[in-house]
Amino acid sequence: MFENLSERLSGVFDRLTRQGALSEEDVKTALREVRVALLEADVSLPVARDFIKAVQDKATGQAVTKSVTPGQQVVKIVHDALVGVLKGDGDPGALKIDNPPAPILMVGLQGGGKTTTTAKLAKRLKEREGKRVLMASLDVNRPAAMEQLAILGVQIGVDTLPIVKGEDPVQIAKRAKTQAALGGYDVYMLDTAGRLSIDEELMEQVKAVRDVANPRETLLVVDGLTGQDAVHTAENFDARIGITGVVLTRMDGDGRGGAALSMRAVTGKPIRFVGLGEKMDALETFEPERIAGRILGMGDIVALVEKAQETIEAEQAEKMMKRMIKGQFSMNDLRMQLEQMLKMGGMQGMMGMMPGMGKMAKQVEEAGLDDKVIKRQIALIQSMTKKERANPALLQASRKKRIAAGAGLDVSELNKLLKMHRQMGDMMKKLGKMGKGGMLKQAMK
Ligand code: GDP
């Protein structure tokens, strides 16, 4: 699936990722190619345009993460944007079938894979959720279709509603409902008739069935290889019948994957399952992460960038240390520092990570600076005014009282904090003044 699109995109990104530094122009050129690749995969124009814009905005605004190339970072941004386009609200595989017997209406054009998917889904519900399922074919114009479902039913061990000649689809739907209730089934699935194209009669028939069955889920089955046609079909069925989701079939073929990308954005309806072959097991829930991975074919780069982004927090701490060396160390800095420490496993953890700071880590440990203390210190800083935070020298007795009371703590705690702030500032300055060869400066490079 998606092989063509995948190939095109990897070409673009291969070129990108080989470069060390990347200009805005490079990103633009690359994204222009991505846009062409998307359109060739039959992604609709507005969707492709929005997609590119989202990626461009993000790529341009984003700080370059260390240890990955900008190109690799763009791959990750494209990946995340793909996931965003593909993602629905909830778990795609979670069907609303809690009130037995729950009706599921299967709709779609002829040849899209509706009957096959009905049986695949029934098998899935039976095997994975232990549901008792009843299937019924409503395709009165094509006896072969009704027999096909019966044969599949036997094959997968799922009951089908006995075929009664001369009934219309609404009568069959009513009988299925009664049978499902009497027979103690959890779910009954109505495989409606399809047409080669959408026509009034088909829609009226499906509507009548819908009104009788009152389905919890109405799944549209469409051939994923038909690209934008699949999307138009979905729009049409949704407008007339109201669908709760889409099943894209034939996603095992190596055709254009555009339907998957446009479906959610154009119709607002989630893709719930994908058909990946003719066999009864060839049905998967639609996983945006996995599909995006398949489209891009660059899972290793995505993982790499994710890893690198985790270290960004550490880099922020580093920046602050640089400012501290210069003697620019306000209460706000201290607070950020304290918050960072909490995140990074306490002060000892952080000091331990920095070369030459082992001694300080020991002092910190001796001073009993555990998380609880750190949280109290943060509370104290929070109850200072902006001015006070910028210039702690302002803090005389009355202000101290107010701040301590604001944090619900003793003035003595505030004094300890102020002392620590002073000491840290002094120490940093001293370390910074040790010159070019200074340990800390060396470490901060
Ligand atoms: P219906 O007319 O919509 O009910 O379509 P069918 O269920 O009869 O399917 C038409 C053909 O498509 C059959 O030969 C199926 O085996 C095949 N088919 C259905 N789903 C898939 C799929 O996901 N992948 C592939 N390769 N073939 C499929």
Residues whose N, C-alpha, C, O or C-beta is under 5 A from the ligand:
A	BS01	GDP	L109 Q110 G111 G112 G113 K114 T115 T116 T117 T249 R250 M251 D252 G275 L276 G277 E278 A282
